[in-house]
Amino acid sequence: MRLASLVVCLLLAGLFSVLQTEKEKNKMSQSQNAVRFVKSENLPPSPGYSQAVEVRGGRIVYVAGQVALDRSGKVVGEGDIRAQAQQTFENLKAALEASSAKFENVVKLNYYFSDITQLPVVREVRDKFINTTNPPASTAVEVKRLFREPFLIEVEAVAVVPN
């Protein structure tokens, strides 16, 4: 009787171990596939951005709109969209890192421009930071003015960090 009980216990322990291993494998697979960048032939071309991003799990990080301020709070690149975009993306990067995220986790960017004709310049700068193979979903809007006169651009981000 003791031998039978021992065999049953060992079998149950082995089964439990196999189930735990499968559960861990599934969890890893789910976190690796937490985000899917959607591309469809039924949508118009989307140069430099994804039309949609599907999130299946993970931790969401929202980054407030960033502008061209350095660490001391001084404006960088007054009148220079390229310099302002560079500082803005550096600030986004710092905010993401402070949240244990990276640009590869960014699924959505919102741009606010005082002059939207500068979008190509901003994309050149942005492409140094993002995954250009699977770029984030994006929205670009021209506004009359940002919160302070010298700013030419503001960018906010949403990132999904796999669990």
N, C-alpha and C positions, 0 to 999 in steps of 0.2 A: 504494500500500500504506500509506504514511504517513497519507494522508487517511482511509482506511478505519479505521485504528487510532485516529486522533483522533476520528472520529465515534463509534466504539464506546465510547471512554473518556468522551466527553461524555454519551452516552446512559446509561452506567452511573452517572456522577456525578449526573445528573438523577434517575434512578430511586432512587438512594441517598438523595437529598435528600427526595424524596416520601415514601419509607418512614420516614425520621426524623421528618418532620412528622406523619405519621399516628400514629407511635409516641408522640410528645409529646402529640397531641390525645387519644389513648386514655388516657394516663397522667393528664392533667388531668381527663378525664371520670371516671376511676376514683376519683381523690381527692375529687372533688366528691360522688360517690355512695358514699363509704366507709362511711357509716352510714345505716341505714334504720330508722325508728321504726315498729314493727309495731302495727297496729290490726286487729282481726278481729271480725266480727259473731258469731263462734262462741265468743267469750270474754265474760265478764261485763263490765259497764261499769267503766272505770278512771278515775275522776275525779282529774285532777291528776297522773297518771303514765301511762307506756306499759307495756303488758303484756310487751313484748319489744323488744330492740334488736338488729339484725343488723349486724355489723361485717365489712366486706369488705376492709379494708386500713387502714393508718394506724399511727401510733405510739400505744401505749397508755400512759396515765399513771394510776397508782394513787395516790390521796391518802389518807393515814392518817386515822383518825378525828380530827376537830377539835372542840375544846370552846371555851368562852367565856373564853379567856385573851387578854389584850392583849399587845402586843409586849414588855412588861417582865415578863410572866409572872403578872400579877395577874388574879384572877377579875373578870369583868365581869358585872354584873346578878345578883348573888346573890339567889335567890328570884324572879327575874323572867324567865319563859320567853321573852318577846319580846326583851328585851335580850340574853339568852344566845344566842338563835337568830340575831340580827343579827350578833353578834360571831363566832359559829361560821361563818356564811356569808362574812363578811369574811375570816376565816382560810382558808377553802376557796378563796376568790378569790385570795388572796395565794399560796397553794401552787400553784394552777393557773398563775398568771402566772409564777411562778418556774420552771415547767416549760414555758414558752412555750405554754400552753393558756389557754382561756377557758371560761366557763360554757356557752357554746354548744356546746362540745365534750364536755360531760358526758353520758354515756349511762346511768349508774347511780348512785343515791344509796342509802346504807344509813343509817337513822336508829335511834338507841338512845335511848329515853326513860325517865325515871324515872316519868313519868305520861303515858301515851299519849293521855289525853283532851285534852292540849294540842296535838295534831296540827293542828287548824285554825289555831291561832295561828302555828305554825311554817310551815305552807303559805303564809300571808299574807306572811311574811318571805321565804320561799324564792322566791315568785313575782316578787319584785323582782330576782332574780338569774338565773333559768333562762329558757329558751325555753318559754313556756307553750303554744305551738302544738304543739310536739313535746317534751313533758316527758320527762325521763329515766325509765327503769325504776327502780322504787323498792321498798324493803322497810323497814317500820317495826316495831320490836320494843320492847316494854316490858321493862325489866330491873329487878331489885331495887335496884341501885345502880350508878352509874358509878364510875370509878377513884378519884374523890375526892368527898366528901360534897356540896360546894356545886353540883356540876354537875347540870343538869336534862336536858341533851341532848348527844349526840355524833353527828357526821355524818361519814361517809366517802364518797369519790367515786371513780368510774372515768371517765376521759375518753379519747376517741379523737381524735387530731390528724391530719388528712389529711397524707399525705406531700407 
